[in-house]
Amino acid sequence: MTLAEQPIAVEPPDAAASDHAAPAACRNCGAPLGGKYCQDCGQQAHLHGRLVDLLGEMFEGVAHFDGRLWRTLPLLAFRPGELSRRWKAGERARFVPPLHVFLFAIFLVFTLPYVTGSSSEPLTAQDATEARARVASEVAERSAQANVVLPAEGQQLELGELEGTTIGKLLEKGVGKLDTPEERAYFRTKFMAMAYKLAWVLAPLSMLILALLMAFRRGYTLYDHGVVSLYGLGFFGLMIALGMLLPEPVGGWYADLLPIVLPLHAMVHLKGAYGLSWTGASLRSVALGALSLVAFGLFVTGVFALTASL
């Protein structure tokens, strides 16, 4: 009897092994399984059924807390151009998608202030007193210039009688500045909520800026610019979120370094992603910074206007 003809003793699987054994058919579509994933629908052959696995899936769903994250973050931090280039070349199963990096960074930027308490700093009594004093001084100064006599202390002044006049508009403007700390906190909360809802607008704005800067570079599409802009904005957001977690005085030093680190990162990103020279990358990074500041200013102005109109 040859070795190939000898019978092989097969022990019955124990209960633990049978629980983790992959089924013969996909539980989602019923197709026969030949590996770790279904060839028809892509679902995993082995499905988790423990609470620990459920928590792991939650972390993976929110932050892609798996091997892709640790392959993505080093490249995003130190070789962003290579990351964008490899993603566009088709290496996509190895890295976290650029849109997910951007969305997760936005989530951290707008969530951490509430976790750390930096978004709920109340207006002190001294600040409120100083604000009222500044407004009263401004009203008195401009009233004198307009030759308008304000009522004495204790008397009432009906704004309706001055509607449409210069001093009436001034007083209405001054009254609007005398918000209570609660009103200021409420407006700040509404502003942050509106900014979070509209943060996606930053992505197409950045993409269009890159398309403008690379107008004379052949072979690049809006998809390419979108990958670079999403990874770039994602890194920017992650750096801001990291600064929110740092204690003082480390946070102060970190904030002083950001205006240097972020432009350098953008320059390295442009050079690697588009194959530019150092001169071309540096000039475009300066233009990118200037146009981005303008776009961000318009974004903040629009969010403020929408929040004030509600």
Secondary structure as UniProt FT lines:
FT   TURN            3..5
FT   HELIX           15..20
FT   TURN            27..29
FT   TURN            39..41
FT   HELIX           51..63
FT   TURN            65..66
FT   HELIX           67..78
FT   HELIX           80..89
FT   HELIX           98..116
FT   TURN            117..119
FT   HELIX           125..145
FT   TURN            146..147
FT   TURN            153..154
FT   HELIX           159..162
FT   TURN            163..164
FT   HELIX           166..177
FT   HELIX           181..198
FT   HELIX           199..201
FT   HELIX           202..213
FT   TURN            214..216
FT   TURN            218..219
FT   HELIX           222..245
FT   TURN            248..249
FT   HELIX           250..274
FT   HELIX           278..309
//
